[in-house]
C-alpha cells in the first residue's frame, strides 16, 4: 500500500532524515520518500505491507518534530 501525507515545518535534509527514521520504525513500513518543500508543506509517501494506523503515523511525524497538514486525502498540488 502507498499513502501520501502533507507535513509542515520541514526545512532541511535533517528534517527529512528525522521523519524518515520515525516512519520507518512503524510496523509494516517498507519505504519512505520525502519531497521536501523547505518552509512549506512537504509531501511524504509511505509504502507499507498493510494499511497503517493513521494515529501511529501522526504520532511518528509528531515525534520527529513536525505536523500533518490537514486531511491526507486532499489532492496534492
Secondary structure, 3 states (H helix, E strand, C coil): CEEEEEEECCCCHHHHHHHHHHHHCCCCEEEEEEECCCCCEEEEEEEECCCCCHHHHHHHHHHCCCEECCCCCCCCC
